[in-house]
Amino acid sequence: LLVSNDIVSSPLHLKTRHTVIIDTDGQASDLRTISLLLSLPNVSIRAIVASGKYADRNEAGKRIEQLLTSFGADSIITCCGIESDPDVTRYSPGKKDGLEAVKVYSNILRESKEKIKVICLGSLTNLSVLLDREPSLSSKIEEVLWYNDHIPPLPGFNYDYDRHSADNVLRSGLYVDIISNLQYKNASFNSD
């Protein structure tokens, strides 16, 4: 899986400072990517939010909390889900407890003096809901780095999980850099 290497080597250039929000479904490959990003001095993680139902969010939350503790990064905001989701859980007592993922996005984007990069390692559900609720905040997003099994054509787990949200974000006008498992024989590269 080349997610970690590709995120660091191409879209997040090592000589530039990056402020990011990470949106994850809590899978092991996501935790490896988050570990790598936590270790980079030029990446400032403002929040880690969980999306999707693929991984049990309580388990994902525990893994993310353990990871942050091991890196001494307990101050990073963590939360998950959206209000309308009956399975929503919040796994960060004492750290913005009760905030849903979309509210965390909204608060960080509104308060930030700089543009934020959004790294989506799962579905685009939270970001899509944000764009529907507060479309003006799209101007605060520098770019979206999204991991999907394929680059166009789009089928893949993260796309298929919530096609409506993925299509909404892809039509939004935001710059979306789709990062894929480039082991496919039809992989393509661009000059960016």
N, C-alpha and C positions, 0 to 999 in steps of 0.2 A: 504494500500500500504506500503510495507516494504522497499522501496528503501533507504530512509534516514537511518533507523536503520541498515540495512544490510551494507551499505557503511561504516558507522562508526564503527560498531562492528566487522567486519571481515577484509575486505581488507585494510582499512586505520586505522591501529592500533593507539591508542591514545598516545602511548609513543614514537612514531617515528614522525619525521618531514616529511611532504609530500609537494612537489611542484607539482601543477596540472594545467592542461588546462581543462576547462569544455566545452563540446560541447552539446548544448541543442536545442530542437525544441520549447522551450518556454512555454510548458504546465505548468499548476498549480503545478503538482506534481514535476516537475523539479525545479520550483521556491522554493518550500519547501526544496528540497534537497540542492539547492544553499544557501538558508538561513542558514541551519544547518552547511554547510561547511564554510560559512563566519564567523560563530560564534566560530569555533574551532581554538584555538591558534596554533595548530601544523600543520595547513593546510595553505599553501601559494598559493593563486589563481593567476596565471600569466595572464590568459585571459579567457574570456567567449565568445565563438563563437556560432552563431546560424546556424542550418542546417535544411534542409527539407522545405517542403511547407505546412505542416499540419497546422501550426499556421501562421498567417500573420506576416511576419518578422518585419514590422514596429511596430505592436502592441507588439510583443515579445520583440523587442528592447526597447520600452518605459517601459515595465514592468521590464526588466533587469536593465535599467538605474535607475528607481525608487527604485528598491531593493538595488542597489549598493549605491545610495545616502543615503538611510535610514540607511545603515550600515557604512556610512562614508568611503566607499571603491571606491570613484570615480576614483582612479588612475588605477584600473584594466582595461586592454585593452578589448574592446568589438567590435565585428564586425560580419558580417554574409555573407554567400553565397560564391560561387565560380565564378570567372570571366566569365566562359562560360554560366552561368545561366542568361537568359534574365531578370529574376525577381530579380536579386541581388540588395540589398539595403544595405547601410551602415548607421548604426544608431548611430554612435558615433562621431559627429563632434568635431574636436579639439583633439581627442584622437586616433591617428593613422588613421584618416579619409582616405578613399580610399584604405585601405588594405583589401583584401579579406581574408576569414578565413584561407585558406591554406597557404597564405603568413605569416599570424600571427603565425600559427603553426611552419612554417619553421624558421622564425626569432627567435622565443623563443627557439626552440630546438638547433639551431646553436649557439646561444649566451650563453646557459646554461652550467654551469660547472658541473652540476649534472643531473642525469636522471630525467625525468619528467613522472608523471602518467597522463594518459589521461582518463577523466571521460566522457563517451559518454552516454547521457541520451536520445538521439534520434537515428537517423540513423548513419551509419558509413561512409557516403559519403565524408565528408571533410578529414577524416583520410585516406581513400582509395586513394583519389586524391593525397594527400601528398606522400603516399608510391609509387605511380606510377611516380610522378615527381622527387622525391628525396629519393630513397630507402635507401641510406646510413644513413638517419636520423632515421631509425628504431632503430639503436643502441643507440640513445639518449632517447628512450622511455622505461621506466622501466616496465610498464604494462598498459593495457587498462582495465578499469572497464566499462562494457557495460550493460545497462539496456535493457532487451528484455522480452516480455511477457512469454517466455518459455526458459528453458535451453534445450539442445538437447533432442529431435528434435527441430529445430529452429523456426518454424512458429511463428509469432508474428508481431505486427505492425512495430516495429523498424527494424526487419529483412525484412519483406515483402515490406516496403517502398522502399528499394534499395538493393535487394538480391545480385546483382553483387558486390557492394561495401562491403557488409557484408562478402560474400564469399572471396573476395580479402584480407580483413583484417584477417579473420580467417585462411587463407592459408599462411599468410605472415611470420609466425614464431614468431610473437609477442605473449607474454603471454597475453591472453584475459580471464578475469574473468567475466563470464556472471552472472549478478544479475537479479533475476526474482521475480515476485510477488509469494511468496512462499505459497500462500493460496491454491494452487492446491493440490489435494490429492496425486498426483504423484511427489511431490517436493522431491528433493534429496539434501543432504548436503555432503560436503567433509571435510576432516580434516584440510584443509588449512585455 
